[in-house]
């Protein structure tokens, strides 16, 4: 009898659970603690899930309650969670010159949400090289600030940890006191360094590789033109083109970052600087750092942050959320339905499957946010509705921002947030479909039903 194979989605889900189990066990070890407070199983589990799911919500203070060994464990969990277990394993195989079988390619395709099996190994190799290169550069940039405040060894480790947490959009910090980056609200260099790492990690490996290839091809063609080896017409005919995905990513990134900053400045007025507004807009894209406390935000500002968090980063990135391209396709689908015209972007017709998938992902995400928020309001009646929704949206989109309510949650509420972070990291659609059996192929009779 032929053995039934586990689907790639289930393998990835089990892989994350395995890492979570190992991380929880390590964070429960006495060597991981400073002894400042008792670390329970639920708190160790919460911290591990938050790190693996690159979220940043914490029931404890990582800077004060965990030792250097604990910080190393958290950093490794963030790195594994950001790249993905499958991507990291495949990347090591790629760097060692090995090859993946068909099942390995399926896993990588599923893990990265890559649309094709073509060039999987070169992509995964580029992902690893790009990740470690940017993280090294980010650590060097952060070191410029930290070396002025900490001893040399401590400054080096702070820089490395901050670079890993920022690039992977994790939102963890080891400053202690739960201050995040509020002490650097007026430090332009630190704001720039963190924003660079967060945007680089959340931009998406597909788009980054496409842009780098576009630049290389453009430079090569212009050199040939300058050397007289090709004509101007040939240069025009062979000029490289960015993919539709990259164009949408560039447009949505600019709109959300700048538009979000403007909206936050309008809602918060003199309570926030322009640099703070732009940083908050950036960090809402699943980064989790903060330079201004969100407890002081107006209700309008909280709504803006929730929208930005829910949309999140770009596909194929270390960030979470429903993804920018999903929201773009949904908006195009709504316009198409309202006007009766085809859904078109940059001169290309969007596939019907993409329109349907975008609607399903957004719907599932909203349903979980409402359901989890309902449970939390039942368990935590002392919390306001804005605090509950902010917490749940942050967990669902793996952002890590909070209105200082995470440490106050009861055990049942912590477990709900843990499950929410896990669902958010894997994706609502993946969770919903991984247990569904293959379609039988039987077609049912159709019947009209009134809509609207």
Buried (B, 14 or more C-beta within 10 A) or exposed (E): EEEEEEBBBBBBBEBBEEBBEBBBBBBBBEEBBBEEEEBBEBBBBBBBBBBBBBBBBBBBBBBBBBBBBBBBBBBBBBBBBBBBBBBBBBBEBBEEEEEBEEEBBBBBBBBBBBEEEEEBBEBBBBBBEBBBEBBEBBBEBBBEBBBEEBEEEBBBBBBBBBBBBBBBBBBBBBBEEBBBBBEBBEBEEBBEBBBBBBBBBBBBBBBBBBBEBBEEBEEEBEEBBEEEEBEEEEBEEEEEEBBBBBBBBBBBBEEBBEBBBBBBBEBBEEBBBEBBBBBBBBBBBBBBBBBBEBEEBEEEBBBBBBBBBBBBBBBBBBBBBBBBBBBBBBBBBBEBEEEEEEBEBEEEEBEEEBBEBBBBBBEBBBEBBEEBBEBBBEBBEEBBEBBBBBBBBBBBBBBBBBBEBBBEBEBEBBBBBBBBBBBBBBBBBBBBEBEEEEEEEEEEEEEEEEEE
